[in-house]
Amino acid sequence: MTHIVILGCGFGGLAATRELASANLKIILIDRSNHHLFQTLLYQVATAGLSAPAIAAPIRHIFSKQRNVTTLMATVESIDKDRRAVRLQDGEEISYDYLILATGATHSYFGRDEWAQYAPGLKTLDDAFEIRRRILMAFEHAERERDDAKRAAWLTFAVIGGGATGVEMAGTLAEIAHHTLDGEFRRIDSRQARVVLIEGAEYVLPQFPHDLSEKTRQQLQRLGVEVRTASRVTMIDGGGVTFNTASGEERLPSKTVVWAAGVAASPLGKFLGG
């Protein structure tokens, strides 16, 4: 019987597995997690708008009635295309006749991976939980902080990247600060929080038509987001963000930074060659 290994259960892996439901073959579906994730709404989990089960469905449950599928929760270490085998992190090897690589993308910090500890990206539920923790704890720290400058840094939220994820995150953060948390603190006014969206291109949503980009910028500003375009980040550390603009270098003190600026293809692709 023909053996097919499918790596990744995002939308690509999910669609491929379902398409082969009636085929007379054996499918092994491998994913690092045990759930299919509706990644587009991760920002809602990160900002406490949705719970995790609302955007994550168990893979085994999805394919419980598709008898030609075996699901494995595992991390793939490498692919040997000559031997037609994938090697898992624990050393196990799984052979295949055909391989479908659907592992999606990961974060890219453009060669500055050390920024990740200060500015987490948003690709998994764990990422969303960490960002949510940082956001909520920032308000708690601000409530206790007596120094004005330090309090301001806790109440400044920087979102790096003006693509769809960055725009959604910045807008939702502004709504939380200016509406959801209004009146819940005694020493701080959450409405005074700053949400700053930093984008290197001339416009937010640079991949979309200019009129849509402009409407998005206007809507963000109505929500209270400070939109900084043509601003290229040069440093992120525990104290904030440094970026270059047409008028020179600027420093934004911020204790909560979210990275939404870059993605890179799955590193497993390198094993397949050109």
C-alpha positions in Angstrom: 0.0 0.0 0.0 1.2 3.5 -0.8 2.4 5.5 2.2 2.0 9.3 2.3 3.5 11.4 5.0 1.9 14.9 5.5 3.9 17.3 7.7 1.8 20.0 9.3 -1.9 20.3 10.0 -2.5 23.9 9.1 -5.0 24.7 6.3 -2.7 23.1 3.7 -2.2 19.8 5.6 -5.8 19.7 6.6 -7.1 20.1 3.0 -4.6 17.6 1.6 -5.6 15.0 4.2 -9.3 15.4 3.6 -8.9 15.3 -0.2 -7.3 11.9 0.2 -10.1 10.5 2.4 -11.4 8.0 -0.1 -8.0 7.0 -1.5 -6.6 3.5 -0.9 -3.4 4.5 0.8 -2.0 5.0 4.3 -1.5 8.5 5.6 0.6 9.6 8.5 -0.1 13.1 9.5 2.6 14.7 11.7 2.3 18.0 13.6 4.2 19.5 16.5 0.9 20.2 18.3 -2.3 18.2 18.8 -4.6 20.8 17.3 -5.4 22.6 14.1 -5.2 26.3 14.7 -7.2 29.1 13.1 -4.1 31.3 13.1 -5.9 34.4 11.8 -7.7 34.9 15.1 -4.7 34.3 17.4 -4.6 38.0 18.2 -8.0 37.6 19.8 -6.6 35.0 22.2 -3.6 37.2 22.8 -5.9 40.1 23.8 -8.3 37.9 25.9 -11.1 38.4 23.4 -11.4 34.6 22.7 -10.5 31.5 24.6 -8.1 29.0 23.1 -10.8 26.3 22.2 -12.6 28.8 20.1 -9.8 28.8 17.5 -8.2 25.3 18.1 -9.7 22.0 17.1 -8.1 18.6 18.1 -6.6 17.0 15.1 -7.5 13.5 16.2 -11.1 14.5 16.6 -11.1 16.1 13.1 -9.9 12.8 11.5 -11.5 10.3 13.9 -13.7 8.9 11.1 -11.1 8.9 8.4 -9.7 5.5 8.8 -6.7 5.8 6.4 -5.1 8.5 8.7 -2.7 8.0 11.6 -2.0 11.2 13.5 1.3 11.7 15.3 2.2 14.6 17.6 5.9 15.0 17.0 8.6 17.4 15.9 10.4 16.5 12.6 14.2 17.0 12.9 15.1 16.4 9.2 14.1 14.9 5.9 16.2 12.4 3.9 14.7 12.7 0.4 17.1 10.1 -1.1 16.0 7.5 1.4 12.4 8.9 1.5 12.3 9.1 5.2 11.6 11.8 7.9 13.5 11.7 11.1 11.7 12.8 14.3 13.3 14.6 17.2 13.4 11.5 19.3 15.3 9.6 16.6 12.4 7.6 15.1 12.3 7.4 11.3 9.2 7.2 9.2 9.4 6.1 5.6 7.2 7.4 2.8 6.4 7.0 -0.8 5.2 10.5 -1.2 5.7 13.5 1.1 3.6 16.6 1.5 5.3 19.5 3.3 2.8 21.8 4.7 4.6 23.2 7.7 3.8 26.9 7.0 6.0 29.7 8.2 7.7 30.8 11.3 8.9 34.1 12.8 11.7 36.1 11.1 13.6 38.7 13.0 15.8 39.6 10.0 18.9 38.1 11.6 18.3 39.7 15.0 17.0 36.6 16.8 18.0 38.1 20.2 15.0 40.4 19.9 12.6 37.5 20.4 12.9 37.5 24.2 11.8 41.2 24.2 9.3 41.1 21.4 7.4 37.7 21.0 5.7 36.9 17.7 2.3 35.4 17.3 2.2 32.0 15.6 1.0 29.5 18.2 -1.3 29.4 21.2 1.8 29.5 23.5 2.8 32.7 21.8 -0.7 34.1 22.4 -0.7 33.1 26.0 2.6 34.8 26.6 1.6 38.0 24.9 -1.7 38.1 26.8 0.3 37.6 30.1 2.6 40.5 29.2 -0.2 42.8 28.3 -2.2 42.2 31.4 0.8 42.3 33.7 1.9 45.6 32.1 -1.2 47.3 33.5 -0.6 45.6 36.9 2.9 46.9 37.0 1.8 50.4 36.0 -0.8 50.4 38.9 2.0 49.8 41.4 4.7 52.0 39.8 5.3 55.4 41.6 7.8 56.8 39.1 6.1 58.6 36.2 8.6 57.7 33.5 8.6 54.0 34.5 4.8 54.0 34.7 4.7 55.5 31.2 6.9 52.7 29.8 4.6 50.1 31.3 1.6 51.9 29.7 3.2 52.0 26.2 2.6 49.1 23.9 4.6 48.8 20.7 3.5 46.7 17.8 6.2 46.1 15.2 4.9 45.5 11.7 1.9 47.0 10.0 0.6 43.9 8.2 -2.7 42.3 9.0 -1.6 40.8 12.3 0.0 44.1 13.5 -3.0 46.1 12.5 -5.4 43.8 14.3 -3.2 43.6 17.4 -2.7 47.4 17.6 -6.4 48.1 17.1 -7.5 45.6 19.7 -4.9 46.7 22.2 -6.3 50.3 21.9 -9.8 49.1 22.5 -8.7 47.2 25.6 -6.9 50.2 27.1 -9.4 52.8 26.2 -12.7 50.9 26.7 -12.5 47.4 28.2 -10.3 48.4 31.2 -11.7 51.9 31.7 -12.4 52.4 35.4 -10.9 49.2 36.6 -7.8 50.7 38.2 -7.4 53.3 40.9 -3.9 54.7 40.5 -3.8 54.7 36.7 -6.2 55.7 33.9 -6.0 52.9 31.3 -7.2 55.4 28.7 -3.8 57.1 28.9 -2.1 54.0 27.6 -0.2 54.5 24.3 -0.4 52.0 21.5 2.2 52.6 18.8 2.3 50.7 15.5 5.7 50.8 13.8 5.9 49.9 10.1 9.0 50.1 7.9 7.1 50.8 4.7 5.4 54.0 3.7 1.9 52.6 4.5 0.3 50.1 6.8 -1.0 47.0 5.0 1.5 47.7 2.2 0.4 44.6 0.2 -3.1 46.0 -0.2 -4.4 48.8 -2.4 -3.4 52.3 -1.2 -7.0 53.4 -0.6 -7.6 50.5 1.8 -4.3 51.2 3.5 -5.3 54.8 4.1 -8.7 53.9 5.4 -7.0 51.4 7.8 -4.6 54.1 9.0 -7.5 56.5 9.7 -9.5 53.8 11.5 -6.5 53.0 13.7 -6.0 56.6 14.6 -9.7 56.9 15.5 -9.1 54.1 17.9 -6.2 55.9 19.4 -3.3 54.1 17.8 -0.2 56.1 17.0 0.8 54.9 13.5 4.4 55.4 12.6 5.2 54.4 9.0 8.6 54.7 7.2 10.1 53.8 10.6 12.7 51.0 10.6 13.5 49.2 13.8 17.2 49.0 14.7 17.1 47.8 18.3 14.7 46.1 20.7 15.7 45.6 24.3 14.1 45.4 27.8 13.6 49.1 27.8 11.9 49.6 24.5 12.4 50.1 20.8 14.8 52.2 18.7 13.9 53.0 15.1 15.1 55.2 12.3 12.8 57.8 10.6 13.3 60.4 7.9 14.1 62.9 10.7 16.6 60.7 12.5 16.8 58.0 15.2 14.0 57.8 17.8 13.6 55.8 21.0 10.3 54.6 22.3 10.4 53.4 26.0 8.1 50.4 26.2 7.9 47.4 28.4 5.5 45.5 26.1 6.5 44.9 22.5 4.8 42.6 20.0 6.6 41.4 16.9 4.4 41.2 13.7 7.0 42.3 11.2 8.5 39.3 9.4 7.9 35.6 8.5 10.2 33.0 7.1 9.4 29.7 5.4 9.6 26.5 7.4 13.3 25.5 7.8 12.3 21.9 6.8 12.2 23.1 3.2 16.0 23.2 3.0 16.1 19.4 3.1 14.2 19.1 -0.2 16.7 21.2 -2.1 16.0 23.1 -5.3 
